[in-house]
Amino acid sequence: MSADVLKTRVFAALDSFAIEIPSWGFANTGTRFGKFTQAAAATSIEEKFADAAEVNRLTGVTPTLALHVLWDLPKGVADAPKIKELEAKTGVRAGSINPNLFQEAEYKYGSICNPSAEVREKATAHLIDSVEIGKALGSAEVSLWVADGSNYPGTQSMRRRIGWMKEALARAHAALAPDQIMLVEYKPFEPAFYHTDIADWGMALELSRSAGPQAKVLVDTGHHYQGTNIEQIVAWLIELNALGGFHFNDRKYADDDLTLGSIDPYQIFRIFHEILFEQSKGSAFKKPAFMIDQSHNLKGKIEAMVQTVVTAQELYAKAALVDQEKLVGLQDACSLVEAEEAFRGAFWTDVRPWLREWREQRGLAADPMAALRAGGYVERITAERKEKNAGGASSYA
């Protein structure tokens, strides 16, 4: 295949690529052991939108900002007009709406799975409020991570909690607008360490099906046991028309929230390949929502976000280089080495020169990270926010 053909394929893939960035990725975050402030961290929703706009200005592919209800919309739907003003000011739209089912004191023993009917009702009402926020902002996705679980055998009824969970998700689904989807995320452990109520993709799939047709599964690349074949899960969810979206990050041991591709870029390439393969078949497949979910405790917030977005573009472009027709023929012939080399060859191709050219043709910075460092944005917000961040903050993000 000629270089011109390959470049055309890369450009087409890049033109179709967009990835959502999270508001909490710009704020001060930490671990169970402490919170580490950065002088340039965003301290308000206005600053989060400003930072998101800078990332989108440099990369051109992050038009939406994921919002967390408790951290970004503490007044619920009443905060929607302020968000709309920020959208108009920055050119960045509100993205997925993320309810908080883990931070309130009442959720100590669970939210929608809590043994208390009163607490379950509060949590379910919050889910429905989150749906209404999404309607007010025109957000396509309401993204649910349920932290519920237990730490000791016998202390909770796993069976009863399944029923409570199904009831809550069904009520939230019934509130969705026709163009909204509900994403159900899973995670095997943390904060619960004996059982988590939505521990794997099978549970998330069954709960989605039970809730209704507008519920899909969300795959967080950090939410799996070591050695899990995530791209096989992706392939199954595509087959079942149940893949709704991704939270992209990387990990070495558990849910480390490391920058995408920093540990295993080949895994993200393999995931993108499954999606692009389905698209190449010309089916009615709807591409899932691509979203970043990372907390940058040590790296600079803006720098880490730009680095992540650029890495995602590079890996998506590499996956687009796979000659799907040739690969299928080699697979059918069981030509193992040739098939693997056709696959690996795309991964090892240096697509960065093409990305530079693609950006220049679209009026973007050829090197977003270099442009960020030369532009003085980080230095300016550091000076503006340093005093506000010096005293720390009480909330997670």
Order of alpha helices (4+ residues) and beta strands (2+ residues): alpha-beta-beta-beta-alpha-beta-alpha-alpha-beta-alpha-beta-beta-alpha-beta-beta-alpha-beta-alpha-beta-alpha-beta-alpha-alpha-alpha-alpha-alpha-alpha
